[in-house]
C-alpha cells in the first residue's frame, strides 16, 4: 500500500481506441458494464501497470510476476461502468487482494452517478470524484500513507488512519495468514543473520549485514513498507542492547538512503 507514481497523462493508446469508445458507448446505453471481452484487460495495459507497480500488488506489496495478476478497478466497474477503461481507475493487484475488495467502495459522501461525461474525459475523472465522494479505500496511485502504517512484532499491519485500517480489514484482508507469514519470514531471516554476527563477535559483519538490508530497502523491494518500518523501529524488533546500538549506528550513517 505504498505510493506508486503513474503518469496520468500518458494513457496507453489502446485505451483511447475506437473499439474502447464503442464499448464505452454500449455500457452507457445499457447503464451497466456489459463488455464480455473485458477490453481493459490487455497485455499492453498490464505490462505498463506492471512497470509502474514494480511487479508488486498495489495493496499487499507481494511480488506477483508469477502469481495471479489482476488489473483492478479502483472504482468497481459494476457500479462505475463508464470508468471501465479509465487509465486513472486501473490498478495492479494480486487476486487475493482484489477478490475480497470486489465491489466494495464505501464513500463518506454520496457516490457519483454518470453525468454524461464524454469518453475523452474518463481518464482523469477520478481526481474530481475523490473530492466529491471521499472514498474509504486507499488508492496507491494517489495516497501516500507510508508513515501511517504500523506493524507489530509478529508482522501484523494496522493504522490509526481510518482509511488505511478500512483497506487493511474490510477491503483487502492484509493480515491474511500467507501475508503475515511472508513478512515475518523476511524479518526472521534478517534476525538470524544478525544474531549470528553477534554470537561470533563480528561487529564489522553485523554492520555490513544491516547496510545490505538498508540497500535492499527500496520501493522496488517486496514488502517495502515492512522493511521501512523495521528500520524506523529497531528497538521494537531487536531487544538485545548491543544489536540495537550497532543497528542504530549503521542506520544513522545511512539515513539519507532510507
Secondary structure as UniProt FT lines:
FT   TURN            8..9
FT   HELIX           13..16
FT   HELIX           18..30
FT   TURN            36..37
FT   TURN            39..40
FT   HELIX           43..52
FT   TURN            53..55
FT   TURN            58..60
FT   TURN            65..66
FT   STRAND          69..73
FT   TURN            77..79
FT   HELIX           81..83
FT   TURN            84..85
FT   HELIX           87..89
FT   STRAND          90..94
FT   HELIX           95..101
FT   TURN            102..103
FT   HELIX           119..124
FT   HELIX           125..133
FT   TURN            140..142
FT   HELIX           146..148
FT   STRAND          150..151
FT   TURN            153..154
FT   STRAND          157..158
FT   HELIX           162..166
FT   HELIX           167..171
FT   TURN            174..175
FT   HELIX           177..199
FT   TURN            200..201
FT   HELIX           203..216
FT   TURN            219..220
FT   TURN            222..223
FT   HELIX           224..232
FT   HELIX           234..237
FT   HELIX           241..253
FT   HELIX           255..257
//
